[in-house]
């Protein structure tokens, strides 16, 4: 599955897609310029929930960056976690 295939997928609601989009923006550090994504997220969530979603995305990014800096391999190449079985 392509990394952006979720955008056209029927597996996610508009609300879920807003979270995925925002987490992606936080990860790629485009969130400060993503007014549309921020407005979309705020249309589904309270200010406290937006804060929690943003904080959680940022915290996971911090964890990933620390693990990479320490050369920790969470998911070795070729041995990926299978979240969904492909047909």
N, CA, C and O atoms as CSV, one atom per row, in Angstrom:
chain,resi,resn,atom,element,x,y,z
A,1,UNK,N,N,0.836,-1.172,0.000
A,1,UNK,CA,C,0.000,0.000,0.000
A,1,UNK,C,C,0.886,1.242,0.000
A,1,UNK,O,O,1.856,1.313,0.754
A,2,UNK,N,N,0.561,2.208,-0.831
A,2,UNK,CA,C,1.330,3.439,-0.880
A,2,UNK,C,C,1.173,4.206,0.424
A,2,UNK,O,O,0.186,4.036,1.139
A,3,UNK,N,N,2.144,5.043,0.726
A,3,UNK,CA,C,2.092,5.770,1.985
A,3,UNK,C,C,0.945,6.765,2.054
A,3,UNK,O,O,0.524,7.128,3.153
A,4,UNK,N,N,0.428,7.216,0.924
A,4,UNK,CA,C,-0.670,8.181,0.927
A,4,UNK,C,C,-1.979,7.564,0.438
A,4,UNK,O,O,-2.932,8.288,0.150
A,5,UNK,N,N,-2.035,6.260,0.341
A,5,UNK,CA,C,-3.241,5.585,-0.137
A,5,UNK,C,C,-4.420,5.797,0.803
A,5,UNK,O,O,-5.572,5.680,0.386
A,6,UNK,N,N,-4.149,6.103,2.052
A,6,UNK,CA,C,-5.217,6.342,3.030
A,6,UNK,C,C,-6.121,7.493,2.612
A,6,UNK,O,O,-7.296,7.521,2.978
A,7,UNK,N,N,-5.589,8.438,1.852
A,7,UNK,CA,C,-6.376,9.611,1.446
A,7,UNK,C,C,-7.626,9.228,0.658
A,7,UNK,O,O,-8.676,9.849,0.820
A,8,UNK,N,N,-7.519,8.220,-0.183
A,8,UNK,CA,C,-8.644,7.795,-1.023
A,8,UNK,C,C,-9.333,6.546,-0.502
A,8,UNK,O,O,-10.267,6.043,-1.126
A,9,UNK,N,N,-8.884,6.049,0.624
A,9,UNK,CA,C,-9.418,4.804,1.169
A,9,UNK,C,C,-10.782,5.006,1.820
A,9,UNK,O,O,-11.048,6.033,2.446
A,10,UNK,N,N,-11.629,4.011,1.658
A,10,UNK,CA,C,-12.926,4.000,2.330
A,10,UNK,C,C,-12.811,3.404,3.736
A,10,UNK,O,O,-13.803,3.324,4.461
A,11,UNK,N,N,-11.614,2.991,4.116
A,11,UNK,CA,C,-11.407,2.379,5.423
A,11,UNK,C,C,-11.419,3.404,6.557
A,11,UNK,O,O,-11.614,3.048,7.720
A,12,UNK,N,N,-11.209,4.688,6.210
A,12,UNK,CA,C,-11.132,5.727,7.219
A,12,UNK,C,C,-12.230,6.763,7.025
A,12,UNK,O,O,-12.562,7.126,5.896
A,13,UNK,N,N,-12.787,7.231,8.128
A,13,UNK,CA,C,-13.781,8.301,8.086
A,13,UNK,C,C,-13.070,9.637,7.836
A,13,UNK,O,O,-11.843,9.715,7.898
A,14,UNK,N,N,-13.849,10.681,7.555
A,14,UNK,CA,C,-13.250,12.008,7.387
A,14,UNK,C,C,-12.538,12.447,8.659
A,14,UNK,O,O,-11.490,13.089,8.598
A,15,UNK,N,N,-13.098,12.107,9.793
A,15,UNK,CA,C,-12.503,12.446,11.080
A,15,UNK,C,C,-11.146,11.752,11.247
A,15,UNK,O,O,-10.175,12.377,11.676
A,16,UNK,N,N,-11.083,10.472,10.911
A,16,UNK,CA,C,-9.829,9.722,11.004
A,16,UNK,C,C,-8.800,10.254,10.008
A,16,UNK,O,O,-7.613,10.340,10.321
A,17,UNK,N,N,-9.252,10.606,8.824
A,17,UNK,CA,C,-8.343,11.162,7.815
A,17,UNK,C,C,-7.776,12.507,8.260
A,17,UNK,O,O,-6.630,12.833,7.950
A,18,UNK,N,N,-8.578,13.288,8.986
A,18,UNK,CA,C,-8.090,14.568,9.515
A,18,UNK,C,C,-6.944,14.329,10.497
A,18,UNK,O,O,-5.962,15.070,10.498
A,19,UNK,N,N,-7.069,13.293,11.333
A,19,UNK,CA,C,-6.016,12.962,12.300
A,19,UNK,C,C,-4.767,12.473,11.579
A,19,UNK,O,O,-3.655,12.892,11.904
A,20,UNK,N,N,-4.944,11.594,10.609
A,20,UNK,CA,C,-3.788,11.070,9.870
A,20,UNK,C,C,-3.070,12.207,9.147
A,20,UNK,O,O,-1.842,12.294,9.173
A,21,UNK,N,N,-3.846,13.074,8.505
A,21,UNK,CA,C,-3.256,14.214,7.795
A,21,UNK,C,C,-2.455,15.085,8.764
A,21,UNK,O,O,-1.329,15.486,8.469
A,22,UNK,N,N,-3.055,15.375,9.934
A,22,UNK,CA,C,-2.379,16.239,10.904
A,22,UNK,C,C,-1.117,15.576,11.460
A,22,UNK,O,O,-0.089,16.237,11.606
A,23,UNK,N,N,-1.184,14.296,11.769
A,23,UNK,CA,C,-0.011,13.579,12.263
A,23,UNK,C,C,1.103,13.603,11.214
A,23,UNK,O,O,2.279,13.735,11.552
A,24,UNK,N,N,0.728,13.476,9.954
A,24,UNK,CA,C,1.696,13.546,8.864
A,24,UNK,C,C,2.312,14.943,8.791
A,24,UNK,O,O,3.518,15.086,8.588
A,25,UNK,N,N,1.481,15.971,8.957
A,25,UNK,CA,C,1.981,17.353,8.923
A,25,UNK,C,C,2.933,17.615,10.091
A,25,UNK,O,O,3.960,18.270,9.918
A,26,UNK,N,N,2.598,17.108,11.273
A,26,UNK,CA,C,3.476,17.258,12.435
A,26,UNK,C,C,4.794,16.527,12.175
A,26,UNK,O,O,5.867,17.058,12.461
A,27,UNK,N,N,4.716,15.327,11.641
A,27,UNK,CA,C,5.905,14.523,11.367
A,27,UNK,C,C,6.823,15.196,10.353
A,27,UNK,O,O,8.044,15.200,10.515
A,28,UNK,N,N,6.228,15.765,9.308
A,28,UNK,CA,C,7.023,16.394,8.242
A,28,UNK,C,C,7.304,17.865,8.504
A,28,UNK,O,O,7.859,18.563,7.656
A,29,UNK,N,N,6.912,18.332,9.696
A,29,UNK,CA,C,7.146,19.708,10.121
A,29,UNK,C,C,6.541,20.738,9.172
A,29,UNK,O,O,7.101,21.814,8.966
A,30,UNK,N,N,5.386,20.390,8.595
A,30,UNK,CA,C,4.642,21.326,7.745
A,30,UNK,C,C,3.414,21.868,8.470
A,30,UNK,O,O,2.693,22.700,7.920
A,31,UNK,N,N,3.168,21.410,9.691
A,31,UNK,CA,C,1.986,21.814,10.452
A,31,UNK,C,C,1.867,23.335,10.633
A,31,UNK,O,O,0.755,23.855,10.547
A,32,UNK,N,N,2.961,24.070,10.878
A,32,UNK,CA,C,2.814,25.512,11.078
A,32,UNK,C,C,2.239,26.247,9.856
A,32,UNK,O,O,1.672,27.332,9.988
A,33,UNK,N,N,2.390,25.651,8.681
A,33,UNK,CA,C,1.891,26.272,7.451
A,33,UNK,C,C,0.624,25.598,6.923
A,33,UNK,O,O,0.100,25.994,5.882
A,34,UNK,N,N,0.137,24.600,7.625
A,34,UNK,CA,C,-1.010,23.821,7.150
A,34,UNK,C,C,-2.313,24.314,7.794
A,34,UNK,O,O,-2.916,23.624,8.615
A,35,UNK,N,N,-2.726,25.509,7.404
A,35,UNK,CA,C,-3.949,26.097,7.964
A,35,UNK,C,C,-5.181,25.261,7.636
A,35,UNK,O,O,-6.073,25.119,8.473
A,36,UNK,N,N,-5.239,24.711,6.436
A,36,UNK,CA,C,-6.383,23.908,6.035
A,36,UNK,C,C,-6.455,22.616,6.874
A,36,UNK,O,O,-7.530,22.231,7.335
A,37,UNK,N,N,-5.331,21.970,7.063
A,37,UNK,CA,C,-5.302,20.749,7.868
A,37,UNK,C,C,-5.669,21.024,9.315
A,37,UNK,O,O,-6.358,20.227,9.952
A,38,UNK,N,N,-5.203,22.163,9.836
A,38,UNK,CA,C,-5.517,22.543,11.211
A,38,UNK,C,C,-7.011,22.835,11.363
A,38,UNK,O,O,-7.637,22.412,12.335
A,39,UNK,N,N,-7.570,23.553,10.403
A,39,UNK,CA,C,-9.005,23.860,10.441
A,39,UNK,C,C,-9.834,22.580,10.322
A,39,UNK,O,O,-10.852,22.424,10.997
A,40,UNK,N,N,-9.396,21.687,9.474
A,40,UNK,CA,C,-10.100,20.407,9.305
A,40,UNK,C,C,-10.093,19.615,10.608
A,40,UNK,O,O,-11.114,19.048,10.999
A,41,UNK,N,N,-8.950,19.576,11.277
A,41,UNK,CA,C,-8.841,18.870,12.548
A,41,UNK,C,C,-9.756,19.518,13.588
A,41,UNK,O,O,-10.449,18.823,14.332
A,42,UNK,N,N,-9.754,20.845,13.636
A,42,UNK,CA,C,-10.569,21.571,14.618
A,42,UNK,C,C,-12.064,21.423,14.351
A,42,UNK,O,O,-12.874,21.622,15.256
A,43,UNK,N,N,-12.437,21.076,13.122
A,43,UNK,CA,C,-13.859,20.877,12.833
A,43,UNK,C,C,-14.379,19.568,13.434
A,43,UNK,O,O,-15.587,19.373,13.563
A,44,UNK,N,N,-13.466,18.684,13.794
A,44,UNK,CA,C,-13.843,17.383,14.357
A,44,UNK,C,C,-13.548,17.257,15.852
A,44,UNK,O,O,-14.129,16.405,16.524
A,45,UNK,N,N,-12.655,18.091,16.378
A,45,UNK,CA,C,-12.170,17.910,17.738
A,45,UNK,C,C,-12.167,19.214,18.518
A,45,UNK,O,O,-12.097,20.301,17.944
A,46,UNK,N,N,-12.244,19.087,19.836
A,46,UNK,CA,C,-12.145,20.244,20.723
A,46,UNK,C,C,-10.690,20.726,20.765
A,46,UNK,O,O,-9.786,20.038,20.291
A,47,UNK,N,N,-10.480,21.902,21.331
A,47,UNK,CA,C,-9.117,22.422,21.463
A,47,UNK,C,C,-8.237,21.462,22.270
A,47,UNK,O,O,-7.076,21.234,21.930
A,48,UNK,N,N,-8.803,20.908,23.336
A,48,UNK,CA,C,-8.038,19.960,24.169
A,48,UNK,C,C,-7.667,18.715,23.375
A,48,UNK,O,O,-6.560,18.195,23.512
A,49,UNK,N,N,-8.588,18.239,22.549
A,49,UNK,CA,C,-8.303,17.046,21.739
A,49,UNK,C,C,-7.271,17.345,20.665
A,49,UNK,O,O,-6.416,16.505,20.382
A,50,UNK,N,N,-7.334,18.537,20.057
A,50,UNK,CA,C,-6.330,18.934,19.060
A,50,UNK,C,C,-4.953,18.973,19.716
A,50,UNK,O,O,-3.968,18.515,19.137
A,51,UNK,N,N,-4.892,19.519,20.918
A,51,UNK,CA,C,-3.633,19.555,21.654
A,51,UNK,C,C,-3.116,18.144,21.913
A,51,UNK,O,O,-1.932,17.868,21.719
A,52,UNK,N,N,-3.998,17.254,22.350
A,52,UNK,CA,C,-3.598,15.880,22.644
A,52,UNK,C,C,-3.113,15.151,21.394
A,52,UNK,O,O,-2.112,14.437,21.446
A,53,UNK,N,N,-3.806,15.322,20.282
A,53,UNK,CA,C,-3.406,14.684,19.014
A,53,UNK,C,C,-2.045,15.211,18.576
A,53,UNK,O,O,-1.173,14.436,18.182
A,54,UNK,N,N,-1.865,16.523,18.644
A,54,UNK,CA,C,-0.604,17.141,18.227
A,54,UNK,C,C,0.540,16.700,19.141
A,54,UNK,O,O,1.628,16.367,18.670
A,55,UNK,N,N,0.286,16.700,20.444
A,55,UNK,CA,C,1.302,16.285,21.409
A,55,UNK,C,C,1.701,14.828,21.192
A,55,UNK,O,O,2.885,14.493,21.224
A,56,UNK,N,N,0.718,13.972,20.974
A,56,UNK,CA,C,0.992,12.549,20.769
A,56,UNK,C,C,1.831,12.334,19.512
A,56,UNK,O,O,2.787,11.559,19.527
A,57,UNK,N,N,1.476,13.017,18.427
A,57,UNK,CA,C,2.261,12.906,17.190
A,57,UNK,C,C,3.687,13.386,17.425
A,57,UNK,O,O,4.641,12.739,16.993
A,58,UNK,N,N,3.834,14.507,18.103
A,58,UNK,CA,C,5.163,15.040,18.389
A,58,UNK,C,C,5.975,14.130,19.287
A,58,UNK,O,O,7.174,13.947,19.076
A,59,UNK,N,N,5.323,13.559,20.290
A,59,UNK,CA,C,6.010,12.655,21.210
A,59,UNK,C,C,6.526,11.406,20.493
A,59,UNK,O,O,7.649,10.965,20.739
A,60,UNK,N,N,5.708,10.838,19.608
A,60,UNK,CA,C,6.154,9.670,18.849
A,60,UNK,C,C,7.305,10.031,17.913
A,60,UNK,O,O,8.222,9.233,17.719
A,61,UNK,N,N,7.260,11.218,17.339
A,61,UNK,CA,C,8.365,11.646,16.482
A,61,UNK,C,C,9.646,11.796,17.291
A,61,UNK,O,O,10.723,11.415,16.834
A,62,UNK,N,N,9.527,12.349,18.490
A,62,UNK,CA,C,10.690,12.478,19.368
A,62,UNK,C,C,11.265,11.098,19.683
A,62,UNK,O,O,12.477,10.891,19.613
A,63,UNK,N,N,10.399,10.175,20.026
A,63,UNK,CA,C,10.826,8.810,20.345
A,63,UNK,C,C,11.545,8.174,19.150
A,63,UNK,O,O,12.583,7.532,19.307
A,64,UNK,N,N,10.981,8.362,17.968
A,64,UNK,CA,C,11.605,7.809,16.756
A,64,UNK,C,C,12.974,8.418,16.502
A,64,UNK,O,O,13.915,7.707,16.149
A,65,UNK,N,N,13.092,9.714,16.677
A,65,UNK,CA,C,14.368,10.378,16.419
A,65,UNK,C,C,15.441,9.932,17.416
A,65,UNK,O,O,16.601,9.753,17.043
A,66,UNK,N,N,15.058,9.753,18.669
A,66,UNK,CA,C,16.001,9.279,19.674
A,66,UNK,C,C,16.439,7.850,19.345
A,66,UNK,O,O,17.626,7.533,19.419
A,67,UNK,N,N,15.492,6.997,18.985
A,67,UNK,CA,C,15.824,5.613,18.639
A,67,UNK,C,C,16.764,5.563,17.437
A,67,UNK,O,O,17.724,4.792,17.430
A,68,UNK,N,N,16.492,6.382,16.422
A,68,UNK,CA,C,17.379,6.400,15.251
A,68,UNK,C,C,18.773,6.890,15.625
A,68,UNK,O,O,19.769,6.326,15.171
A,69,UNK,N,N,18.852,7.931,16.444
A,69,UNK,CA,C,20.154,8.469,16.850
A,69,UNK,C,C,20.974,7.438,17.615
A,69,UNK,O,O,22.202,7.421,17.527
A,70,UNK,N,N,20.293,6.581,18.364
A,70,UNK,CA,C,20.978,5.547,19.136
A,70,UNK,C,C,21.153,4.245,18.356
A,70,UNK,O,O,21.582,3.230,18.904
A,71,UNK,N,N,20.814,4.295,17.066
A,71,UNK,CA,C,20.956,3.149,16.175
A,71,UNK,C,C,20.133,1.951,16.624
A,71,UNK,O,O,20.540,0.804,16.442
A,72,UNK,N,N,18.985,2.221,17.205
A,72,UNK,CA,C,18.087,1.144,17.617
A,72,UNK,C,C,17.202,0.772,16.438
A,72,UNK,O,O,16.608,1.645,15.805
A,73,UNK,N,N,17.113,-0.504,16.144
A,73,UNK,CA,C,16.300,-0.971,15.038
A,73,UNK,C,C,15.011,-1.546,15.619
A,73,UNK,O,O,15.009,-2.614,16.232
A,74,UNK,N,N,13.935,-0.827,15.416
A,74,UNK,CA,C,12.652,-1.254,15.954
A,74,UNK,C,C,12.015,-2.294,15.047
A,74,UNK,O,O,11.417,-3.259,15.522
A,75,UNK,N,N,12.142,-2.100,13.763
A,75,UNK,CA,C,11.528,-2.989,12.784
A,75,UNK,C,C,12.562,-3.314,11.710
A,75,UNK,O,O,12.712,-2.559,10.749
A,76,UNK,N,N,13.274,-4.429,11.862
A,76,UNK,CA,C,14.327,-4.770,10.905
A,76,UNK,C,C,13.786,-4.905,9.480
A,76,UNK,O,O,12.674,-5.397,9.289
A,77,UNK,N,N,14.548,-4.481,8.492
A,77,UNK,CA,C,14.116,-4.632,7.098
A,77,UNK,C,C,13.776,-6.084,6.786
A,77,UNK,O,O,14.493,-7.001,7.186
A,78,UNK,N,N,12.673,-6.281,6.066
A,78,UNK,CA,C,12.253,-7.622,5.683
A,78,UNK,C,C,11.408,-8.315,6.730
A,78,UNK,O,O,10.797,-9.345,6.444
A,79,UNK,N,N,11.360,-7.777,7.930
A,79,UNK,CA,C,10.572,-8.370,9.011
A,79,UNK,C,C,9.550,-7.370,9.540
A,79,UNK,O,O,9.443,-7.157,10.748
A,80,UNK,N,N,8.811,-6.766,8.638
A,80,UNK,CA,C,7.848,-5.735,9.017
A,80,UNK,C,C,6.685,-6.315,9.807
A,80,UNK,O,O,6.315,-7.478,9.645
A,81,UNK,N,N,6.132,-5.495,10.646
A,81,UNK,CA,C,4.935,-5.864,11.387
A,81,UNK,C,C,3.776,-5.922,10.389
A,81,UNK,O,O,3.588,-4.997,9.599
A,82,UNK,N,N,3.018,-6.984,10.424
A,82,UNK,CA,C,1.899,-7.126,9.508
A,82,UNK,C,C,0.616,-6.668,10.202
A,82,UNK,O,O,0.021,-7.410,10.984
A,83,UNK,N,N,0.203,-5.447,9.907
A,83,UNK,CA,C,-1.017,-4.915,10.496
A,83,UNK,C,C,-2.238,-5.459,9.803
A,83,UNK,O,O,-3.267,-5.716,10.428
A,84,UNK,N,N,-2.111,-5.632,8.496
A,84,UNK,CA,C,-3.219,-6.170,7.701
A,84,UNK,C,C,-2.640,-7.168,6.715
A,84,UNK,O,O,-1.596,-6.938,6.105
A,85,UNK,N,N,-3.325,-8.252,6.579
A,85,UNK,CA,C,-2.913,-9.226,5.578
A,85,UNK,C,C,-3.360,-8.722,4.202
A,85,UNK,O,O,-4.506,-8.312,4.022
A,86,UNK,N,N,-2.445,-8.760,3.242
A,86,UNK,CA,C,-2.816,-8.382,1.883
A,86,UNK,C,C,-3.356,-9.602,1.166
A,86,UNK,O,O,-2.919,-10.731,1.392
A,87,UNK,N,N,-4.312,-9.346,0.302
A,87,UNK,CA,C,-4.912,-10.446,-0.470
A,87,UNK,C,C,-3.955,-10.993,-1.504
A,87,UNK,O,O,-4.301,-11.920,-2.237
